[in-house]
């Protein structure tokens, strides 16, 4: 491998988005050396990627092994529930501080940062990139603060390039999150709505997120902030119906009063190891809308409409119909 080969550095490359990003970069950045830095070993390693073990909270001794052209900062603690409040700040905020300091030391002028729609907080009102952040969780606050740290780095030098994407619920192969849990329940033959079916949930297929990121960077704009989601206001009912129509026609839907579902989830937490994803905090999310609109993408003709059914079809093909 040539010593002068430029590096594209991905912090947090062992995660769900990181895996798919590295696979995409392997195709589109064939001349670059891809380096992933993560505390975890990759479950699905991408051929040709140099995986390094490193802690984004302390990069003082990290040596990338060459000239870095671009940084992707995906490293984060994000699962909720699952962590104490201080852990989100220690990793997400300190990680931003360390990545910015690392970029300064090595003269790197291009950072892509994955934030979150959690910076807006939950609520029934539609929000876009012009809406002021109003986090209502430690995770949301940590991401909002991390955005400020990255912006401060960019503002130090006008030649620096910063792209911030706020992903919604991202689904696809190896996701293991909200959509996977939904598909798992539908496979078992049922889905229970906790009191309401019209909760709006902004979402995006993983490949569509990466397409949007590529398109955004292709504009050449030096400062980009965009919401990574579809413009359609998909409700939980519409998402479940899309799953059922294409893949689980025999699954049944029930609407049960929220207090009953919450209490049942609290009692069934002991079955968490079986992968049902039943937890009172997750039930609570099903009654709180995240009505997020991709205004930046829409203004540039980059938003994809009516894409949910096609996205589920791509996922089905990629996973052999297992939605895993």
Secondary structure, DSSP 8 states (H G I E B T S, - for coil): --TT--EEEEETTTSHHHHHHHHHHHHH-TTSEEEEEESS--SS--TT-EEEE--TT--TT---SS-EEEEEE------SSSS-HHHHIIIIIHHHHHHHHHHHHTT--EEEEE--GGGG-SEEEEE-TTS-----SHHHHHHHHHHHHHHHHHHT-TT-EEEEEEE-EEESTT--SHHHHHHHHHHTTEEEEES-S--BB-EEEHHHHHHHHHHHHHT--SEEEEEES-SS--BHHHHHHHHHHHT-TT-EEEEE-HHHHHHHHHHGGGGGGGT----HHHHHHTTS-EEE--HHHHHTT----S-HHHHHHHHHHHTTTS--
